[in-house]
Amino acid sequence: MQANVDTLGDAMSHCRGYTRFMLPDEARMSLDELSSRETPEYYDIFFDVSDASESGHAKCRVDKTGLIIFYQTYGYRQRSRSFADF
């Protein structure tokens, strides 16, 4: 998945949409601004995710061209989806 990304804020928005797509509908998510960062090559964006029974976090890495190059949830399930659904 690729989008126009020029700033850390753009990367946060891009990752928020992708993370929302990957998580179950009942999941709540909030941006972890203190952990999110920019490097010369990419942006690392972190979210806290939870629902009534689970909590964890998600990491999304976006390169400077706007391509999501890594996505993982830790301590929280995610939906099984294909890119054809997006």
C-alpha positions in Angstrom: 0.0 0.0 0.0 1.4 3.3 -1.0 0.5 7.0 -0.5 2.0 10.4 -0.8 4.1 10.9 2.4 6.1 14.1 2.9 6.0 14.5 6.7 5.8 12.4 9.9 2.1 13.5 10.1 1.4 12.1 6.6 3.0 8.8 7.6 0.9 8.7 10.8 -2.3 9.2 8.7 -1.2 6.6 6.2 -0.5 4.0 8.9 -3.7 4.9 10.8 -5.7 3.9 7.7 -3.8 0.7 7.1 -3.9 -0.3 10.8 -7.7 0.4 11.0 -8.1 -1.9 7.9 -6.0 -4.7 9.5 -7.7 -4.7 13.0 -11.1 -6.1 13.9 -14.0 -3.6 13.9 -14.2 -3.5 17.7 -10.6 -2.5 18.2 -9.8 0.9 19.6 -6.5 2.5 18.7 -4.5 5.5 19.7 -1.4 7.0 18.3 1.8 6.6 20.5 3.3 9.9 19.5 6.3 9.5 21.9 7.5 6.3 20.2 6.8 7.3 16.6 9.8 8.7 14.8 11.4 9.7 11.6 14.8 8.4 10.3 16.6 9.4 7.1 15.2 6.3 5.4 11.7 5.7 6.9 9.1 6.6 9.5 8.2 4.2 12.4 4.7 4.8 13.6 3.3 3.1 16.8 -0.3 2.7 18.0 -1.7 1.3 21.2 -4.6 -1.1 20.4 -7.2 -2.6 22.6 -10.7 -3.9 23.0 -12.7 -5.3 25.9 -10.4 -8.4 26.3 -7.0 -7.6 24.7 -4.5 -4.9 24.6 -1.2 -4.5 22.7 0.4 -2.3 20.1 1.0 -2.1 16.4 4.1 -0.9 14.5 4.0 0.4 11.0 7.0 1.4 9.0 6.7 3.6 5.9 9.6 4.4 3.6 10.1 7.9 2.2 8.3 7.0 -1.0 5.1 6.3 1.0 5.2 2.5 0.8 4.4 0.5 4.0 7.3 -1.8 4.3 6.6 -3.4 7.6 3.5 -3.9 9.8 3.1 -6.0 12.9 0.8 -6.2 15.9 2.2 -7.3 19.3 -0.1 -8.8 21.9 -3.2 -8.3 19.8 -4.8 -10.3 17.1 -5.5 -8.9 13.6 -7.8 -9.9 10.8 -6.8 -12.3 8.1 -7.1 -10.2 5.0 -5.8 -10.0 1.6 -4.8 -6.9 -0.4 -7.7 -7.7 -2.7 -10.1 -6.6 0.1 -8.6 -3.2 0.4 
